[in-house]
Amino acid sequence: MRIRLFHKLFLAIALASFGSIVLFAASAHWVMQRSFVRYLNEAREARLESLAGNLATHYADSGGWDALRGDRRGWRRLLLDVERPPAPPPGPPPGEARAAPPHQAEAGRPPHRGRGPVAVYDADHRLVAGHLPYAADFQSSPVIVDGRTVGWVAMPPLARPTEARDRRFERRQGQVLLIGGVIAALLSIAVAALTARRLVAPIRAVGSAARELAEGNFETRLAPGGRDEIGQLTDDFNLLARALHENESSRRRWFADISHELRTPLAIMHGELEAVQDGIRPNDARLLDSLHGETERLQRLIDDLYQLARADIGALDFEFRPQPLAPIVNQALARFARRFEACGLTIEQAIGGNLHVLADRERLDQLLDNLLENCCRYVTAPGVVHVSVTGGNGKAVIGIEDSGPGVDDAELARLFEPLQRGEASRNRRSGGSGLGLAICQRIAHAHGGRLTAAHAARGGLALRLELPLQEAP
């Protein structure tokens, strides 16, 4: 049987609150009992002090304890003098009936509070009046005459209330604590239910929204939460939903773009062949050149798609070795020197430092060739391409900036997506597949680096390749 989170939270909060209430009530009852007994014992001590004063007067008048020994009536009078209640209030005006005083049945009787087995002892703790032998734990008060202790008046201490009135008071206090504890327990149950419901509600909302995501509704969003962990969970879910929505949009755009890229050369070849079949175009060398160009374009696209797919699944082969970076960049520029000259582009170089990186030489050449090829395809002649190699903070940086045209901010953010060319501002003159930068970024990540793009100060595009520095062998 699965226990729901609501029930777990409810039980945890309710049991913790109930346990605290029980502990508090038990502690309060224990403290109340001890305090009440202490109060009764203090009242008894006050009674003993008053009785000791009367006994001192009796001792001084009679010249000793002999007069009190065996005189039960005299001893009772002394006790009554101490326990006698105050005089009743004055009667009502003439002609008005006297109301019966409260506790009339107890009128004229000593009050119950503080009563107990009181005894008098001489200076040597020998019994004078009463019937209990002296014990060390008795409550006692000295009988002092002319500065000399002539005896003691004492009684056993109370361990718990003995009078009916005191027991009723103690019982009522216990009932009050019990009623208060029950009310507090009911309130804690209500608070536990509300708290558990409040905590579980956003989690249920996340679960419901997650099921909608699983069904393909990637536009599902949750209301922003608070600043606690549940609010952070809500924000993370919305972040996940946005990422899934963007990935789905990218997937659909990918299928649309790849379909377009594959259809274009096939449509051209199909049209050329139909023209030959219909006798509109002769089957000559120009036709073969056109068909050959389209098949090459289709082959490049398929090869790039294959490379990108292998990069995405981590199937590209790499053989990392420490490599000096400057010679690799210089050789790449040498390979493109004539190509740049034919495209009307000027190369500016700022390559310095004895920098080494851990790299696969073949893949790094592939990356640089793709970046430089993009310059040949998209930079307007006459143009300038500035290539730099710098190092610092544990990184080697290869920078490639061109003179334009550039791309807008929206295209810049999508520049490394497959089949993205930024065609609105950078001419497609050589039939690029739009996969080169995506492949370059995968190669950079495989080297533990990253490839980023920004607007160049010259008006074009600035590409920045960062690779971890390696100590020279």
C-alpha positions in Angstrom: 0.0 0.0 0.0 1.4 3.3 -1.1 1.3 6.1 1.5 0.7 9.5 -0.1 3.0 12.4 0.6 0.1 14.4 2.1 -0.5 11.7 4.7 3.2 11.5 5.5 3.5 15.2 6.0 0.2 15.3 8.0 1.3 12.5 10.3 4.8 14.0 10.8 3.5 17.4 11.7 0.5 16.2 13.7 2.6 13.7 15.7 5.3 16.2 16.4 2.8 18.8 17.6 0.9 16.2 19.6 4.1 15.0 21.2 5.1 18.5 22.1 1.6 19.2 23.6 1.7 16.0 25.7 5.2 16.8 26.9 4.3 20.3 27.8 1.1 19.3 29.5 2.9 16.6 31.5 5.6 19.0 32.5 3.1 21.7 33.4 1.1 19.2 35.5 4.3 18.0 37.3 5.5 21.6 38.0 2.0 22.6 39.1 1.8 19.7 41.6 5.2 20.4 43.0 4.5 24.1 43.2 1.2 23.5 44.9 2.7 21.2 47.5 5.5 23.7 48.1 2.9 26.4 48.6 1.0 24.2 51.1 4.2 23.5 53.0 5.1 27.2 53.1 1.6 27.9 54.5 2.3 25.2 57.1 5.6 26.9 58.0 3.8 30.2 58.5 1.3 28.5 60.8 4.2 26.9 62.7 5.8 30.3 63.2 2.6 31.8 64.5 2.1 28.8 66.8 5.7 29.0 68.0 5.0 32.6 69.0 1.9 31.6 71.1 3.9 28.7 72.6 6.7 31.1 73.6 4.1 33.3 75.4 2.6 30.2 77.1 6.1 29.0 78.1 7.0 32.4 79.6 3.7 32.6 81.5 3.8 29.1 82.9 7.5 28.9 83.5 8.1 25.8 81.4 6.5 22.9 79.5 5.1 21.1 82.5 1.8 22.9 82.4 1.3 21.9 78.7 2.3 18.2 79.2 -0.9 16.2 79.3 -3.1 19.3 78.9 -4.9 18.3 75.7 -7.5 21.0 76.1 -4.9 23.7 76.5 -3.0 22.4 73.5 -6.3 22.4 71.4 -6.9 26.1 72.4 -3.5 27.0 71.2 -4.2 25.4 67.9 -7.6 27.0 67.6 -6.1 30.4 68.3 -3.8 29.9 65.3 -6.4 28.5 63.0 -9.3 30.7 64.0 -11.0 32.3 60.9 -11.4 36.1 60.7 -14.5 37.7 62.2 -17.5 37.7 59.9 -18.4 41.0 58.1 -20.9 43.3 59.8 -24.6 42.5 59.4 -27.0 44.1 56.9 -28.9 47.3 57.7 -32.0 46.9 59.9 -34.9 45.5 58.0 -32.9 43.5 55.5 -32.5 39.8 55.7 -29.1 38.4 56.3 -27.7 36.3 53.5 -26.3 33.0 54.4 -22.5 33.2 54.3 -20.7 30.8 51.9 -19.6 27.5 53.3 -21.9 28.0 56.3 -21.5 24.4 57.2 -17.8 25.2 57.9 -18.5 28.3 59.9 -16.8 28.3 63.3 -14.5 25.5 62.3 -10.8 25.9 61.7 -9.9 26.1 58.0 -8.7 22.9 56.4 -5.7 24.4 54.7 -2.5 23.8 56.7 -4.0 21.3 59.2 -1.9 18.4 60.1 -0.4 16.4 63.0 1.4 19.2 64.9 3.5 18.4 67.9 5.6 20.4 70.4 9.0 19.3 71.6 11.4 20.6 74.2 14.9 21.8 73.5 16.1 18.2 73.4 13.3 17.2 70.9 11.4 15.3 73.6 7.6 15.2 72.9 5.6 17.7 75.0 2.2 17.8 73.2 1.0 15.8 70.3 1.6 12.2 69.4 4.4 12.0 66.8 8.0 11.5 67.8 10.4 14.0 66.3 12.1 13.2 62.9 14.8 15.0 61.1 12.8 15.7 58.0 9.9 17.5 59.9 9.0 21.1 59.2 9.8 22.9 62.4 9.9 26.3 63.9 11.9 27.1 67.1 10.2 28.4 70.3 12.4 31.2 71.5 12.1 32.8 74.9 14.5 35.6 76.0 16.8 34.7 73.1 17.0 31.1 74.0 15.5 28.2 72.1 13.3 26.3 74.6 11.6 24.0 72.3 10.3 23.2 68.8 6.9 23.0 67.1 7.0 20.7 64.1 4.9 18.5 61.8 5.7 16.1 58.9 6.1 17.7 55.5 3.4 17.2 52.9 4.2 14.9 49.9 0.9 15.6 48.3 -2.3 17.4 49.2 -4.3 15.7 51.9 -7.3 18.1 52.5 -10.4 17.6 50.3 -10.4 21.2 49.2 -6.7 21.0 48.1 -7.3 17.8 46.2 -10.3 19.4 44.5 -8.2 22.3 43.5 -5.4 20.0 42.2 -8.0 17.9 40.3 -9.5 21.0 38.6 -6.0 22.2 37.5 -5.5 18.8 35.9 -8.8 19.0 34.2 -7.9 22.5 32.8 -4.6 21.2 31.5 -6.4 18.2 29.9 -9.0 20.4 28.2 -6.3 22.8 27.0 -4.3 19.9 25.7 -7.2 18.5 23.8 -8.0 21.9 22.3 -4.3 22.4 21.3 -4.2 18.9 19.8 -7.3 19.6 17.7 -5.8 22.9 16.6 -2.5 21.1 15.7 -4.4 18.6 13.6 -6.0 21.4 11.7 -2.7 23.2 11.2 -1.0 20.0 10.2 -3.7 19.3 7.5 -3.5 22.9 6.2 0.3 22.9 6.1 0.5 19.5 4.4 -2.1 20.5 1.9 -0.2 23.8 1.2 3.1 21.9 0.8 1.6 19.1 -1.4 -0.4 21.4 -3.7 2.5 22.8 -5.7 4.1 19.3 -6.0 0.8 18.0 -7.4 0.8 20.8 -9.8 4.3 19.9 -10.9 3.3 16.3 -11.4 0.2 17.3 -13.4 2.3 19.6 -15.6 4.9 16.9 -16.0 2.3 14.5 -17.4 1.2 17.2 -19.9 4.8 17.5 -21.0 5.0 13.7 -21.4 1.9 14.0 -23.7 3.7 16.5 -25.9 2.3 19.8 -24.6 5.6 21.7 -24.3 3.9 25.0 -23.8 2.8 24.0 -20.3 4.0 26.4 -17.6 3.5 26.8 -13.8 2.8 29.9 -11.9 6.0 31.4 -10.4 6.6 30.0 -6.9 8.1 31.6 -3.8 11.7 31.8 -2.7 11.8 28.4 -1.0 12.8 25.0 -2.4 9.3 24.4 -3.8 9.4 27.7 -5.6 12.8 26.8 -7.0 11.3 23.4 -8.1 8.6 25.4 -10.0 11.2 27.6 -11.6 13.3 24.6 -12.6 10.3 22.9 -14.1 9.5 26.0 -16.2 13.1 26.1 -17.3 12.8 22.4 -18.4 9.6 23.1 -20.2 11.1 26.0 -22.1 14.1 23.8 -23.0 11.9 21.0 -24.3 9.8 23.5 -26.2 12.9 25.0 -27.8 14.2 21.5 -28.6 10.9 20.5 -30.2 10.9 23.7 -32.2 14.5 23.0 -33.2 13.7 19.5 -34.2 10.8 20.6 -36.4 12.9 23.3 -37.9 15.7 20.7 -38.5 13.3 18.4 -40.4 12.0 21.3 -42.5 15.5 22.6 -43.3 17.0 19.2 -44.1 14.0 18.4 -46.3 14.6 21.6 -48.1 18.3 21.1 -48.4 17.8 17.6 -49.8 15.0 18.5 -52.1 16.8 21.4 -53.8 19.6 19.5 -55.6 17.2 16.6 -56.3 14.7 19.0 -57.8 17.4 20.5 -60.0 18.6 17.1 -61.2 15.0 15.9 -61.8 14.3 19.0 -63.8 17.4 18.7 -65.9 16.7 15.0 -66.7 13.0 15.7 -67.6 14.2 18.5 -69.9 16.5 16.0 -71.7 13.7 13.4 -71.9 11.3 16.0 -73.4 13.9 17.1 -75.9 14.0 20.6 -74.5 17.7 20.4 -73.5 20.4 18.4 -75.3 22.3 15.7 -73.5 25.7 17.5 -73.6 28.7 18.3 -71.4 26.9 21.3 -69.8 24.2 19.0 -68.6 26.7 16.5 -67.2 28.5 19.4 -65.4 25.3 20.6 -63.9 24.3 17.2 -62.7 27.8 16.5 -61.4 27.7 19.8 -59.4 24.4 19.0 -57.8 25.5 15.5 -56.9 28.6 16.9 -55.3 26.5 19.4 -53.3 24.3 16.5 -52.2 27.3 14.4 -51.3 28.7 17.2 -49.2 25.4 17.7 -47.4 25.1 14.0 -46.7 28.8 13.8 -45.5 28.2 16.8 -43.2 25.1 15.2 -41.8 27.0 12.0 -41.1 29.8 13.9 -39.4 27.3 15.9 -37.3 25.4 12.7 -36.3 28.6 11.0 -35.2 29.6 14.0 -33.2 26.3 14.2 -31.4 26.6 10.5 -30.3 30.3 10.9 -29.5 31.3 8.5 -32.2 34.0 10.8 -33.8 37.5 9.3 -33.5 40.0 11.5 -31.7 43.7 11.0 -31.0 44.8 13.7 -28.6 48.4 14.6 -28.4 50.2 17.8 -27.2 50.4 20.1 -30.3 52.0 23.5 -30.8 49.2 25.8 -31.7 51.0 28.5 -33.8 52.3 26.1 -36.6 48.8 24.6 -36.9 47.2 28.0 -37.5 50.0 29.1 -39.8 49.6 26.0 -41.9 45.9 26.5 -42.2 46.4 30.1 -43.3 48.9 28.9 -45.9 46.4 26.4 -47.3 43.8 29.2 -47.8 46.2 31.9 -49.0 45.3 31.5 -52.7 41.7 30.9 -51.9 41.5 34.2 -50.0 43.3 36.0 -52.7 40.8 34.7 -55.3 37.9 35.8 -53.1 39.4 39.3 -52.7 40.2 38.9 -49.0 43.2 40.1 -47.1 44.6 38.2 -44.1 45.9 40.0 -41.1 47.8 37.8 -38.6 48.7 38.3 -34.9 50.0 34.8 -33.9 52.4 34.7 -31.1 53.5 32.8 -28.0 54.8 29.3 -27.6 51.3 27.8 -26.8 50.6 24.1 -26.7 47.2 22.3 -26.6 46.1 18.7 -26.2 44.4 18.2 -29.6 43.7 15.8 -32.4 45.6 17.4 -35.3 43.3 16.2 -38.0 40.1 17.3 -36.2 41.7 20.7 -35.3 42.6 21.2 -39.0 39.0 20.3 -39.9 37.7 22.9 -37.5 40.0 25.7 -38.8 39.3 24.8 -42.4 35.6 25.1 -41.8 36.0 28.5 -40.1 38.3 29.9 -42.9 36.0 28.4 -45.6 33.1 30.4 -44.1 35.1 33.6 -44.5 35.6 32.8 -48.2 31.9 32.1 -48.7 30.4 34.9 -46.8 32.8 37.9 -46.5 32.2 40.5 -49.1 35.2 41.5 -51.3 37.2 43.4 -50.8 37.4 42.3 -47.2 39.7 41.7 -44.3 40.0 38.6 -42.1 42.0 39.1 -38.9 43.4 35.9 -37.3 45.0 35.9 -33.8 46.4 33.4 -31.3 46.7 34.5 -27.7 47.0 32.8 -24.3 46.1 33.5 -20.7 44.2 32.1 -17.7 45.0 28.6 -18.7 43.5 29.0 -22.1 44.7 29.3 -25.7 42.4 31.5 -27.8 42.1 31.5 -31.6 40.2 34.6 -32.8 38.9 35.0 -36.4 37.2 38.4 -37.2 36.0 39.5 -40.6 34.9 42.8 -42.1 31.4 41.7 -42.8 28.6 41.6 -43.6 27.5 40.7 -40.1 24.4 39.0 -38.7 21.7 40.4 -36.4 21.3 39.3 -32.8 18.6 36.7 -33.5 20.7 35.0 -36.1 23.8 35.3 -33.9 22.0 33.3 -31.1 21.2 30.5 -33.6 24.5 30.5 -35.6 25.7 27.1 -34.3 22.4 25.4 -35.0 22.5 22.9 -37.9 21.6 24.3 -41.3 21.7 27.9 -40.0 23.6 30.3 -42.3 22.4 33.8 -41.5 21.4 34.2 -45.1 19.7 37.5 -44.6 23.0 39.4 -44.4 25.7 36.9 -45.5 25.5 35.8 -49.1 25.5 32.1 -49.9 27.8 32.0 -52.9 29.4 28.6 -52.7 26.5 26.3 -51.7 27.5 25.6 -48.0 25.4 23.1 -46.2 25.0 25.2 -43.1 26.4 22.4 -40.9 30.0 23.5 -40.7 29.7 25.7 -37.5 27.6 23.0 -35.8 30.4 20.4 -36.5 33.1 22.9 -35.4 31.3 23.4 -32.1 31.1 19.7 -31.4 34.8 19.3 -32.2 35.6 22.2 -29.8 33.6 20.6 -27.0 35.4 17.3 -27.6 38.7 19.1 -27.0 37.4 20.5 -23.7 37.0 24.0 -25.2 34.3 26.1 -26.6 33.5 28.0 -29.8 31.5 31.3 -29.5 30.4 34.0 -31.9 30.0 37.8 -31.4 29.7 41.0 -33.4 33.1 42.1 -34.7 34.4 45.6 -34.3 35.1 45.6 -38.1 31.3 45.1 -38.7 31.4 41.4 -39.4 31.5 38.2 -37.3 34.0 37.4 -34.5 34.6 33.7 -33.8 36.5 32.8 -30.7 37.9 29.3 -30.1 39.1 28.6 -26.5 41.2 25.5 -25.8 42.8 24.4 -22.5 46.5 25.1 -22.5 48.9 22.2 -22.2 52.5 22.2 -20.9 55.1 22.0 -23.6 56.5 18.5 -24.0 
